[in-house]
Amino acid sequence: MTRHSDSFVDSRDFRRIARAIRFIDEHFREQPRLAAIAAAAGLSEFHFNRLFRRWAGVTPRQYLAFITARAARGALTRDASVLEAAYAVGLSGPGRLHDLLVTLDAVTPGELKARGAGIEIRYGFADTPFGTALIASTARGVCHLGFEDRPRERAAAAELASRWERAHLTRSDEDAERQASRIFGAAEAGRGPPIRLAVRGTNFQLRVWQALLEVGAAGPTTYRAVAQAAGAPGAERAVGNAVGANPVAWLIPCHNVLRSDGSLGGYRWGEERKRAMLAWAGHDIMQTPPQEGRSLRADRSLSA
């Protein structure tokens, strides 16, 4: 099977990019040289510089300057909140998600009871900027987007089948690649019909995922803010569990939820990937001036 895209680096290179971003975020105060950053990624300076620019659209030095400038601005604000402090080290900013129109719908009670009987699901694996993704869709929309290391492909497909045990699953990597191009490709952002999500979850989980679309799409937020948006103030632990159960990565932006002290917190698909997602969104700010009125809208056609 061939996986490639002109828009993304090869998924096998993602880990190197993630290690480099982590190194820059943790050592920006030392202003490391390109050689040191490349060594952290396990690459030569020349190869690393080209790879990073292809992934991010900026050079490693430009990203380092961006992180440094944000930290300097944050340091000038004495009464900055912990979330503002997180912004100051680059974990911030509206990204490509703002250019997408995403609508959230829920599996009906009848479909839940039938355990997927009569539902056709097409699934496959595709390269993305954050590694290989398993993407699955029904006629109503994307029902799963998760990041999987290639050795886990068979296990990931089996887990998907177990969650939709009576559905008919057909593998189509071509469909998955088209979905990935729409979701992550800069040239496709904001074009075409809305990206529809068709997810299964409890009423509480659906409320939390809807809240994530409303408050998490603009950039980093906190579990407290998501809990308030979900109508469950004080239920931060339960909200955290619902965030962790999110079946559609990136489009339901659980990667934008930080702890109240500004730290990353956990992430279902790995902290390095979460760090890279936040960094990738930040690069959009460097390249595209903010636009008035850009927003991600989510419909309220939830039923469960």
N, C-alpha and C positions, 0 to 999 in steps of 0.2 A: 504494500500500500504506500502511495506517495502522499506526503503532506508537505505543502509549501504554500507560501503566500508572499506576494511582493510587498505587502504591508507590514509584515512582522518578521522579526528575527526567528531563526529556527528555535523550536521549543527547547532543544537541548542546550541552547545558550542562555536560557532564562536564569538558571541558577547563578551563572557568573555575573549577570547584570544585577541580580538581587544582592549578591555579596558585595558588589561595588557600591551600590546605593547605601547599604548598611554601613560600609566603611566610611563613606563620605559623611553620612548623617552623624556618625559617632566621633569623627575626627576633624570636622570642618574647622574647629578652632585652631588646629595645628596647621591649616592650609597645606595639606599634603601635596606633594608633587605627583604628576601623572604616573610616574614610574611606580610609586607606592600604591596608588589606586589600582593600577593594572595588575600589580603583584597580588593584591588582595583578591582579584578576580581570576588569577592564575593564567594571565595572558601577557603577551608582549605589548609594549606601549602602542605600537602601530595598529595591531589587530584590535586591541581593546578600544582605542579611540574611534575607529571606524564602526565597530559593533555597537558601542554606546550611542553614537550619533544616529545610527540607523534605527535603533530602538526608541530613543527619546526625542530625536529631532534637534538636540543640542549636544554640544561636546561635554565631556566630564568637567572641564574647567568652567564652562558656563553654568552647569548645574551647581558646582561648588560655589561659584559667585552668587548664585540665586539663594542658596541656603544661607550663606554668610550674611547677605544683605537683609534677609528676613529676620535673622537672629539679631542683627544690629538694631533694626527698627523696633523689635520687641523689647530690647534692653532699654530703650528710651522711654518706655511706658512703665512707670513705677507700679501702678495699680493694675497691671495686666492680670486677667484671670488665668487659671491654669490652662484653659482651652486656648486662650490667646498665646500662652507660652508654647503650646504645641504648634500653633500656626507659625510661630517665630522660627522654628527649626525645620520648616518646609512641609509639615504635615497639613497641608491646607489647600483650599481653593477649589472653585468649580471646575470640573473637567469635562471630558467628552460626554459624560452622562447627561449634561444639560442640553446637549444638542439632540438627544433622543426623546421621542415621545413614547412613554411606556404606560401601558394600562394593565391593571391587575384584576384578574377574575379568579374565582375559586371553583374547585370541583364541587358539584352539587351533592347534596346528601344522598341522592339516589346512586350517583356514581361512586361515592364512598362506600355505600353498602354493598354495591356490586363488585367492589375490589378491582375496578378497572375493566370489568367485562364489557366487551363491545367497543373499547377505546383502542384506536390504532396509534401507536407511538413509533416515530422514526427517530433513531438515535445514531450518533456517530462521534468520532474524535476529530478534533481540529486544532491546528496551531493557533495560539493567541499570543499577545505580548507578555502574558504571565504563565506561559507553559502550555502543555496539552490540556484541552478541555473536553469533557464529555457533555454534549449538548443533546437534549431530547425535546421533541415537540409533539403535540397532538394537533388535531385540526383546529383547536381553539387557541393554541399558542404554545410558547416555550414552557415546559413543565420542569425542566432540570437544566442547570448549568453548574458544573463542578469541575475543579482542576484536579487532574490525576497524573501521577508519574507513569510513564509508559509501562513499566513492569506490572502496574496494577490495573491495566485496561480490562482484562478479563474479569477480575474481581469487582471492578466498578460497574461493569455491565450487569453482572449478577446481582449486585446490590440494587441497581435500578429496577431490574425485573422483579425482585422481591418486594419492592414498594408498590409495584403495579402488577400484582401476581396473576391477575386474570386478563390483563391487556395483551394485545398482540404487538410484539416488538419486532421491528425490522431495522437492520443496521444500514445506514447510508452515510458514509463519511462525506460524500459530496454535499448532502443537505447540511451537515454540521459545518462544513467549510463556508457555505453560503451564509449561514446564520452568523458565524464568527466574523465574516467580512462586514456584514451589516452592523453588528454590535460594536466591533473594535476598529473598523476601518475609518480613517478620518474623511475619506472621500465620500463615504456613505452617510455620515452623520447628518441628521436632520432631513434626510430624503426618504421618500416612500411612505407607506402607511405606518401607523403606530406599531411598535413591537409589543405584541400581546403576551401576557403571562397567564398560564392556566395552572394554578398550584393547588396542592392539597394540604390542609392543616386545620388545626382547631380554630374556633372562633377567636380565641385570644392571640394565637400565632398570626392569624390573618390581620388582626388589628395592628399588631406590632410591625408586620411587613408593610402595611399601608402607611404607617407612621414613618417608617424608614424612607419610603418614597417621598414623603412630604418634607421631612426635616433633614434627611441625610443626603439628599441629592445635591445640595449646594456646597457640600464640603464636610469636614469633620464635625461630629456632634458628640453628645454624651449619652450614656444609658439613661440618665435622669431626664434629659430632654426628650428622648424617644418614649420613655414611660409617660411623661406628661402629654405628649402628642397622641399616645395610644389611649388616653383616658384612664391611666392606671398609675397616678403619682404615688411614689413610695414602693412600687413593685419592681424595683430595679433588678433584683435577682431573677425574678420570673421573666422579665423582659430580656435579660441576658441569655436565658435558656432559649427563648423564642428566636432571638437574633442568631444564636448558634445553630438553630434548626433550619435556617433559611435554605431552601432548595435551589435557589437561582442566584448564584454569585454575580457580582458586579452590577447587574441590572436592578436587583434589590440590594442597595449599597451598604451591606453590613460591614464592609471594610472601612467605612467612614465613622464607625462608632469607637470612641476612645474612652478610657477610664476617666474618672473625675479629676485625677491628678495629671492628666495629659499624656499618660503612657499609652502604648499601643494596646495592651491587653492581648488576649488570645485571639486566634482566628482559625476557623475550621480548616482552612486550606493552607495554614502556615503563616507565621509572623513575617517571614522574609517576603512572602507574596503580598501580604497586607502593606508592608512598607513600600514595596515597588508600586502598588496600585496608587497609594497616596502621592508618591513621587511623580508618577506618570501624569496624574491629574494636575499637579503643580506645574508641569512643563507647559501645559496648555495656557496657563496664565502668562508665561514668558513670551509665548508666540502670538497670542491673540488678545487684543484689548477687550476688556469687559464690555458686554453689550447690555443696554437697558432692557429689562423685561425678559431676559433669557430665563426659562424655567422648565422644569420637568413636571408635567401634569400627570396625575393618576386618577382614573375614574373610580367611582365608588360602587361598582357593580359587584360587590362581594356577596356571596351566598355560601353558607356552609351549614 
